[in-house]
C-alpha cells in the first residue's frame, strides 16, 4: 500500500461539460478536462473541447479518471502525449451505454429515420443517470421507452426514475432471455404493472393496452395516437420498437422524438443481435 493515491475528485479537477455537438450524425458531449492535482503526484493537463462519444455527467467523471491514470503512467516512465490522451478519450466507446444507432442500423430494424438509443441501465441508480443524460442530450425530444428486465430487479424504482424524464409518450414492456434462459426473465405484464403503479403515484394518466403486436395499425384504429395519456403496452421486442416509432411519428409532428431501449444489457444484446443476424 505504499503506492501513491490519486483522486479524480480532487479540488484540482476543474473539468466541465460544456454542451453537445454532432459527429457524423451522432451526438457527442463537449467537455473541458482540466486537472491540476498536486497531492503525491503532480498531475496537470488541459484538454479543451474534448468530444466524448460516451454521454452523461458520469461518463465525464470516468474520462477524468482515465486521464488521471494516463498521467500517472507518464510519471512511471510512459510517454503519453496530450494528443494521444485526447484521441483515446474521443475514441472510447462501449456497446449498450447510451449507444445511439446509426441511420443504417435503424433501417435494419425497419424504423427508417428513427432515433434509437440503447442503454443497459437496470437499477434505479443507473436509471437516474440515464434520465439525466437524456434530459441533457435531448432536452426537447418526446420519448418512448421499450423495457425488458430480469425478475430480481427493482422494477418500480426503475420506473419512478424514468417516468419523470419529461415528454414521455409510451412505455412498451417486452421479454428477452436473461443469460440465455427464461427463468430470470420478468414477464411483460409484470413490468407493465410496475409502470402503471409508478404513473399513479405521480398522478399521470395512463392508457393500458393489451397488445402492441405486428403492424401497429391497431394503435391508430383504437384512437389512442392523439391521446394525452401515457400509453402502456406489451409485445415482442421488434413489434414494440416499431410501435414506439409509430406513436412518435403520429404524436410529435415536427418535434424530435427518441425511442429508448433499456432495462437490461440482455435487451441491448437482443437488439444488436437483430442487426447482425
Buried (B, 14 or more C-beta within 10 A) or exposed (E): EEEEEBEBEBEBBEBEBEEBEEEEEBBBBBBBBBBBBEEEBEBEBEBEEBBBBBBBBBBBBBBBBBBBEBBBEBEEEEEBEBEEBBEBBBEBEEEBBBBBBEEEBBEBBEBEEBBBBBBBBBEBBBBBBBBBBBEBBBEEBBBBBBBBBBBEBBBBBBBBBBBBBEBBBBBBBBBBBBEEEEEBBBBBEBBBBBBBEBBEEEEBEBBBBEEBBEEBEBBEEEEBBEBEBBBBBBBBBBBBBBBBBBBBBBBBEEEBBBBBBBBBBBBBBBBBEBEEE
